[in-house]
Amino acid sequence: MEHQVKKPKTRPGKRFLENREPKLIENDKKTIFIRGVNCNQTVLTAMKDFASLKKPNCVFFNRKNDIKPMENDTKLEFFCQKSDASLFMFGSHNKKRPNNLVAGRLFDYHVLDMFELGIEDFKSMKDFKTAKVPIGSKPMLLFTEGFEETLEHRRLKNFFIDFFRGPVVEYINLKGLEHLLVFSLVQGKILFRSYRTTLKKATESKAPSVELEEIGPHMNFVLRRHQLASEDLFKKACKKPKQLKPTKVKNMKRDTFGTTHGRIHMERQDYAKLQTRKLKGLKKRKSEAISDVPSKKPKIEET
């Protein structure tokens, strides 16, 4: 039987469907955190710390769910479509894969990329007795060298940027940059660190000095398994609509920082007619003024 499209009968239902429709500028990405059947306290605490970093654009499933994302992702896609989420994180623990996290993202409600990460050397946010950053703050992301060597690490870096970047903003206040996330690749392990930045007055220069204070979570990741999308599907997911592409203006260009640079073409100026400052010493004398006047040719009368 063919699927019948049912029109909404109420205004809330109509608004709900309009919110799910594709838009030129999409809403902030939502993340769902799913708890597996066997999930120890380490994985559960790590997921709650990540959920606190993602607030308010996140949903946490407290009930246990019998899901194996790497074997069958249909139930996971159903949960994401129901919650209108494009990012997910699944936590589990067993003897073969202890302290296991499966994180990924979706495109058109189908799994695009998926990474299985093992947690080592974990310290939660509660272990650091320091002041935390406010909820909803946009973090800064710092990646060390090594993420561009293999395809898996390039896609993992792109996923971390998509997962932690926060809301898209046009203007940034320097005092609002309070959170820094650092990803380091050392001997095959991914070191994840979270810092709180404070700006203090410097004595030698006008620019403020930056001090870092670790606030957690603190952990190391081991990349176990992964499922990557094909190059064609990945390009299709990253494609931008034509309406959002900037129109090309002649003799105008933008640099990497978004600054607009323009080139102006002017005609060659006649410096003799250039207006200068009016001074007595620059005034022309009467003899010079008379000599500058072109002489008229005498008229010849016809006889």
ROMAR-764886 format. One record per residue (C-alpha): y, z negated, x negated. Coordinates in pm, whole numbers, padded with zeros to 5 digits, always signed. Each point is the difference from the previous one (the first is absolute). Layout:
<nodes>
YZX
...
</nodes>
This chain:
<nodes>
+00000+00000+00000
+00349+00077-00116
+00234-00290-00069
+00257-00039+00273
+00352-00099-00100
+00124-00278+00228
+00371-00036+00045
+00144-00354-00008
+00082-00145+00339
+00232-00280-00118
+00305-00011-00224
-00158-00239-00254
-00294+00238-00029
+00235+00293-00054
+00192-00188-00271
-00331-00096-00164
-00112+00364-00023
+00342+00116-00120
-00015-00256-00280
-00336+00142-00112
+00125+00359-00009
+00077+00167-00336
+00358-00045-00119
+00214+00160-00269
+00075-00347-00141
-00308-00214+00048
-00001-00373+00064
-00078-00248-00277
-00369+00012-00082
-00212-00277+00149
-00296-00161-00179
-00307-00162+00154
-00200-00266-00186
-00364-00019+00108
-00238-00285-00082
-00361+00093-00069
-00313-00188+00105
-00046-00157-00345
+00346-00090-00127
+00052-00294-00234
+00312-00211-00035
+00129+00191-00306
+00006+00335+00180
+00142-00155+00317
+00284-00170-00191
+00079+00321-00190
+00021+00196+00327
+00230-00262+00152
+00227+00018-00306
+00018+00379+00032
+00071-00037+00372
+00291-00233-00079
+00141+00270-00232
-00039+00265+00273
+00157-00198+00286
+00114+00086+00264
-00179+00339-00010
-00357-00130-00001
-00283-00116+00226
-00266-00249-00114
-00347-00001+00162
-00134-00355-00021
-00335+00078+00162
-00290+00121-00212
-00080+00371+00027
-00322+00166-00109
+00151+00303-00176
-00104+00189-00312
+00299+00225-00075
-00160+00192-00285
-00307+00092+00210
+00154+00047+00346
+00372-00001+00074
-00001+00088+00371
+00053-00359+00116
+00274-00046-00258
+00180+00312+00124
-00030-00129+00358
+00167-00330-00094
+00281+00183-00180
+00061+00235+00291
+00001-00289+00248
+00255-00196-00208
+00198+00313-00099
-00052-00085-00369
-00023+00242-00291
-00096-00255-00269
-00294-00239-00006
-00166-00267-00215
-00357-00126+00054
-00139-00311-00170
-00365-00087-00066
-00222-00193-00243
-00364+00041-00101
-00223-00041-00302
+00021+00366-00104
+00378+00030+00044
+00166-00344-00011
+00364-00050+00105
+00025+00353+00136
+00308+00167+00149
-00002+00349+00155
+00352+00138+00045
+00106+00343+00115
+00225+00213+00217
-00036+00247+00284
+00140+00340+00089
-00012+00110+00365
-00219-00308+00069
-00263+00113-00253
-00066-00167-00334
+00188+00175-00281
-00061-00218-00307
-00211-00313-00039
-00042-00230-00301
-00246-00285-00055
+00150-00272-00222
-00158-00313-00143
+00216-00312-00038
-00006-00202-00324
+00214-00287-00135
+00158-00069+00338
+00287-00242+00061
+00158-00020+00345
+00366-00041+00088
-00058-00368+00080
-00102-00066-00362
+00355+00083-00115
+00237-00278+00101
+00310+00217-00004
+00242+00148+00251
-00129+00316+00171
+00182+00318+00103
+00108+00040+00365
-00225+00183+00247
+00063+00374+00029
+00168+00040-00339
-00051+00335-00173
-00184-00048-00332
+00052+00183-00327
-00312+00164-00148
-00068+00029-00372
-00297+00194-00144
-00094-00005-00367
-00151+00291-00193
-00352+00122+00075
+00020+00081+00370
+00059+00372-00063
-00311+00063-00211
-00268+00044+00271
+00009+00125+00359
-00135-00331+00134
+00276-00204-00160
+00269+00250+00107
-00113-00024+00362
-00028-00379-00028
+00357-00020-00130
+00117+00220+00286
-00186-00225+00246
+00157-00319-00141
+00346+00156+00036
-00079+00095+00360
-00145-00345+00074
+00270-00225-00150
+00320+00208+00017
+00126-00161+00321
+00255+00152+00237
+00197+00310-00098
+00371-00080-00054
+00301+00211-00094
+00208-00259-00186
-00117-00285-00224
+00185-00321-00073
-00049-00126-00355
-00029-00360+00121
-00273+00101+00244
-00239+00106-00280
-00185-00331-00019
-00365+00105-00017
-00184+00185-00279
-00363+00117+00004
-00153+00100-00335
-00318+00210-00038
-00149+00018-00349
-00307+00194-00110
-00176-00188-00281
-00354+00089-00113
-00094+00155+00333
+00128-00294+00205
+00311+00002+00218
+00215-00310-00045
+00205-00086+00308
+00294-00240-00043
+00279-00105+00236
+00337-00133-00123
+00320-00129+00152
+00314+00133-00170
+00318-00202-00045
+00333+00135-00125
+00201-00226-00228
+00336+00051-00164
-00019+00136-00354
+00242-00113-00271
-00001+00316-00215
+00009+00280+00261
+00128+00055+00352
-00347+00087+00129
-00195-00305+00124
-00308-00120-00182
-00330+00025+00191
-00257-00280-00009
-00354+00024+00140
-00199-00281+00159
-00360+00055+00112
-00055-00089+00365
-00345+00145+00067
-00237+00139+00096
-00155+00042-00345
-00321+00202-00037
-00185+00272-00191
-00163+00299+00171
-00313+00187-00105
-00033+00348+00150
-00358+00030+00130
-00030+00291+00244
+00247+00245+00146
+00024+00284+00251
+00279+00248-00067
+00132+00273+00223
-00015+00362-00112
+00305+00159-00160
+00072+00215+00307
-00019-00296+00238
+00213-00215-00232
+00270+00272-00018
-00009+00033+00378
+00048-00376+00039
+00298+00004-00240
+00165+00302+00160
+00350-00057+00140
+00133+00174+00310
+00256+00274-00048
+00263-00192+00198
+00006-00278-00263
+00028+00228-00300
+00357+00010-00135
+00179+00331+00046
+00088+00172-00325
+00373+00028-00063
+00137+00245-00253
+00113-00155-00331
-00124-00345+00113
-00295-00198-00134
-00138-00354+00001
-00146-00199-00287
-00295-00240+00013
+00226-00288+00104
+00141+00188+00301
+00345+00066-00149
+00157+00330+00107
+00140+00227-00270
+00213+00308+00077
+00141+00295-00194
+00348+00131+00079
+00115+00352-00096
+00377+00043-00045
+00217+00299-00086
+00173+00014-00337
+00338-00172+00018
+00330+00140-00125
+00137-00273-00225
+00350+00155+00008
+00027-00088+00368
-00143-00348-00044
+00228-00267+00142
+00090-00255-00267
+00200-00316+00007
+00370+00065+00066
+00195-00111-00308
+00347+00095-00120
-00136+00120-00330
-00231+00246+00176
+00271+00162+00213
+00079+00360-00080
+00351+00092-00111
+00208+00259+00180
-00045+00254-00280
-00382-00044+00015
+00001+00027+00378
+00206+00324-00014
-00229+00148-00264
-00306-00076+00212
+00141+00198+00294
-00131+00360-00020
+00279+00259-00041
+00051+00248+00282
-00011+00369-00083
+00327+00190+00085
-00024+00237+00290
+00054+00369-00081
+00197+00185+00261
-00121+00343+00090
+00255+00277-00018
</nodes>
